[in-house]
Amino acid sequence: MIRLAVAGAAGRMGRAVLALANRDAAFKIAGGIESPDHPEIGCDLGGLIHSEPLGISLSRDLYSVLEEADVLIDFTHPSVTEANLKAVLKTKTAYVLGTTGLSEKISRSLQSAGRKIGIVQSPNMSIGVNLLFKLAELTGGTLDETYDIEIVEAHHRMKKDAPSGTALKLLEILSKARRKDVKKDTVYGREGETGARPRGQIGVLAVRGGDVVGDHTVSFLGEGERLELTHRATSREAFAQGALRAAKFIAKQKSGLYNMAQVLGLAG
């Protein structure tokens, strides 16, 4: 049985992970962590997921929770990723990281940490989105530059980063497939007298509003036809299910930095 801790346990993603883990016999919930001033500190975790009391209180003490855990799942904020990474390294806890908007410094730290503990890091834990990544790679490498590429993503009004981490991952994949420079050959939205669309350019547009969980569409627009690849998340359970699958995978690894493609057997 995998002893599971959840960072940001009182947030929307944290609650979704706890609720699914509580119904999965492969897991034992070891603890949930929140910021020190969170109003629900000390409350039973069962109350967060509308279940019977679990006998475990929401904690502000990350280290004490990790001492009882095999894996930490983290969907919090880039501002606390470095501190969380330091904690899992000290306690030798496997780490599943779904936080987006990570800096290059954090990415380098994850590479280094992967030599000591097991880590799964992905901008999107959804199984469907990771299939989208694979399909986008195949399509982008098959269709030539007579097919223009546009990436459109939509999220709820409260999302803080744009474009989404998923859209940026799609951009990275498609730029590599087309042998393009992400910085030089990408346009983020358009305004004014833009002129004709340059061949080989990749467009990225972020839409924000309402309660959209997450929509991503990659369009390949050619002469006489258009191919679109779309993934729509209708519930945060899709990301929570993927994170738990990643936790089951990383609990068996001694060390290494992995992505969801490797977890799902899609790598290569």
ChimeraX attribute file (.defattr): number of C-alpha atoms within 10 A of each C-alpha:
attribute: neighborCount
match mode: 1-to-1
recipient: residues
	/A:1	11
	/A:2	18
	/A:3	18
	/A:4	28
	/A:5	30
	/A:6	29
	/A:7	26
	/A:8	20
	/A:9	27
	/A:10	24
	/A:11	14
	/A:12	13
	/A:13	21
	/A:14	25
	/A:15	24
	/A:16	22
	/A:17	28
	/A:18	27
	/A:19	19
	/A:20	15
	/A:21	19
	/A:22	17
	/A:23	10
	/A:24	11
	/A:25	9
	/A:26	13
	/A:27	19
	/A:28	17
	/A:29	19
	/A:30	21
	/A:31	28
	/A:32	29
	/A:33	27
	/A:34	22
	/A:35	18
	/A:36	11
	/A:37	8
	/A:38	13
	/A:39	10
	/A:40	17
	/A:41	18
	/A:42	12
	/A:43	15
	/A:44	20
	/A:45	28
	/A:46	19
	/A:47	16
	/A:48	20
	/A:49	19
	/A:50	10
	/A:51	12
	/A:52	10
	/A:53	14
	/A:54	14
	/A:55	10
	/A:56	15
	/A:57	19
	/A:58	26
	/A:59	23
	/A:60	18
	/A:61	14
	/A:62	20
	/A:63	16
	/A:64	13
	/A:65	21
	/A:66	26
	/A:67	16
	/A:68	16
	/A:69	23
	/A:70	22
	/A:71	27
	/A:72	26
	/A:73	27
	/A:74	26
	/A:75	24
	/A:76	22
	/A:77	16
	/A:78	15
	/A:79	11
	/A:80	12
	/A:81	19
	/A:82	16
	/A:83	11
	/A:84	20
	/A:85	21
	/A:86	14
	/A:87	16
	/A:88	24
	/A:89	16
	/A:90	13
	/A:91	17
	/A:92	19
	/A:93	23
	/A:94	30
	/A:95	27
	/A:96	29
	/A:97	27
	/A:98	24
	/A:99	20
	/A:100	21
	/A:101	18
	/A:102	16
	/A:103	12
	/A:104	9
	/A:105	9
	/A:106	15
	/A:107	13
	/A:108	11
	/A:109	14
	/A:110	21
	/A:111	14
	/A:112	13
	/A:113	19
	/A:114	20
	/A:115	13
	/A:116	15
	/A:117	22
	/A:118	26
	/A:119	32
	/A:120	25
	/A:121	21
	/A:122	22
	/A:123	22
	/A:124	24
	/A:125	27
	/A:126	22
	/A:127	18
	/A:128	16
	/A:129	23
	/A:130	23
	/A:131	16
	/A:132	19
	/A:133	22
	/A:134	17
	/A:135	13
	/A:136	23
	/A:137	19
	/A:138	14
	/A:139	16
	/A:140	22
	/A:141	17
	/A:142	11
	/A:143	14
	/A:144	13
	/A:145	16
	/A:146	12
	/A:147	18
	/A:148	21
	/A:149	23
	/A:150	21
	/A:151	24
	/A:152	19
	/A:153	22
	/A:154	24
	/A:155	22
	/A:156	15
	/A:157	13
	/A:158	11
	/A:159	15
	/A:160	13
	/A:161	10
	/A:162	18
	/A:163	21
	/A:164	24
	/A:165	18
	/A:166	21
	/A:167	25
	/A:168	18
	/A:169	15
	/A:170	24
	/A:171	24
	/A:172	16
	/A:173	20
	/A:174	24
	/A:175	23
	/A:176	15
	/A:177	17
	/A:178	18
	/A:179	11
	/A:180	17
	/A:181	13
	/A:182	17
	/A:183	8
	/A:184	9
	/A:185	14
	/A:186	17
	/A:187	14
	/A:188	14
	/A:189	11
	/A:190	10
	/A:191	6
	/A:192	5
	/A:193	6
	/A:194	8
	/A:195	6
	/A:196	6
	/A:197	10
	/A:198	10
	/A:199	12
	/A:200	18
	/A:201	20
	/A:202	23
	/A:203	20
	/A:204	21
	/A:205	17
	/A:206	17
	/A:207	15
	/A:208	17
	/A:209	11
	/A:210	10
	/A:211	13
	/A:212	18
	/A:213	15
	/A:214	18
	/A:215	19
	/A:216	22
	/A:217	19
	/A:218	24
	/A:219	19
	/A:220	22
	/A:221	16
	/A:222	15
	/A:223	8
	/A:224	5
	/A:225	8
	/A:226	11
	/A:227	12
	/A:228	13
	/A:229	15
	/A:230	15
	/A:231	17
	/A:232	15
	/A:233	17
	/A:234	12
	/A:235	12
	/A:236	17
	/A:237	17
	/A:238	18
	/A:239	22
	/A:240	25
	/A:241	18
	/A:242	22
	/A:243	27
	/A:244	23
	/A:245	18
	/A:246	27
	/A:247	27
	/A:248	17
	/A:249	19
	/A:250	24
	/A:251	21
	/A:252	11
	/A:253	14
	/A:254	14
	/A:255	17
	/A:256	18
	/A:257	21
	/A:258	20
	/A:259	20
	/A:260	25
	/A:261	17
	/A:262	14
	/A:263	18
	/A:264	15
	/A:265	8
	/A:266	13
	/A:267	10
	/A:268	6
